[in-house]
Amino acid sequence: MKVFRLDELEAERAANEGAYLQFLRERNMSVGLYALDSGQLDPQQPHRQDEVYFVVSGRALITVGDETTQVARGSVVYVPAGVPHKFHHVSEDLRVLVVFSPPES
């Protein structure tokens, strides 16, 4: 069993001064914590893996392909591999768990 605490992951991510912290990598998936502060731009490019985003806190819009929706705590978004996507109009600091399958390379 592997157990993680969001507050500890957030502290580690912040200490490393990065927007993304991968904290679990297994044969068929990887999981990380992604952070964008209010007003910050999302520099993501399409990934080669399928992704699931689970919003832990914050509020923003996300555009996946040509569809846009608002996300907030509790939102879950699936993004197919290769599809352009970005968070934008981040109105409250955003913290998102990201699951990649297969693992992010």
N, C-alpha and C positions, 0 to 999 in steps of 0.2 A: 504494500500500500504506500502511496505517496500522498501527502496532505500538504496543502498550501493555505496561507492566510493572506487575504487581499491586502491588508495593511502592511505586511512584511514585503510583499511583492512590489507594492507601490513605493515603499521606502528604497528598495533595491534599485528599481527602475530610475527613480529620481537621483539616487547617488551616482548612477552610471551616466547621468545627463543625457538620456536617450528617450525618444518617444515610445520605443518598443522594447519589451523584455520577454524573450522566450524563456519559459521556466519549466517546460516539459517537452521532451522529444522522445517519441517511441517509434517503432517500426512503421506504423500506419497513420500516425498523426503527430502534430506538434501543437502546443498551446502557449499563448503569450498574452501579455497585458499591453494594451495600446492606449496611449494618453495624448489627448489634444486639449490644450487650455482654451478658455473662452477667447474667441477671435482668431485663434491660430489656424493656419492653412494646412490642409492634409496633402502631403507630398506623394502619396501612394501611386504606384503604377500597377497595372493588372498583374496578377500572380498566376503561376502555372498550376496552382492547386485550388481545389474547392475550398471555400471558407465559410465559417459560421461566426457571426459577431453576436455577442451577448453584452448588451449595455448594462454595466454595473451602476454607473452614475452619470449625471450630466444630461445635456439636451443639445441636439443638433439636427440638421437635415443630412440625409445620405442619398446620393444618386448612384444607382446601379444600372448601367446601360443607359436607357432613356427614361427610366422611372425614378421619381424622387418621392421620399416620404420622410416624415419627422420621426426621430427616435429619441427615447428617454429611458430611464431606469426600467429594466425588465424587457426591453425590446430585443427581439432575436431576428437577425437578417442573414439569409443565405446568399452567397455570391458565387456563381459558377466560375470555374477556372477560365482565365483569359478575358473576363468581362471587365471593362473599365468601371471604376467605382471610386467615390470620394465622399468623405464627410465634409460638410461645409456649414456656414452660418452657425458655428459652435457658440451657443448662447450661455451655456454653463459648462465648466470644465468637464470633459468627457473621459471616462474610463471604460474600456471595452475589453472583454476577454475574447480572444481570437483563436479559433480552432482551424488548423490547416490539415487537409487530408488529400494526398499523402503529406508527410512532413514538409514544412517549408525548407527549401534548399538554400 
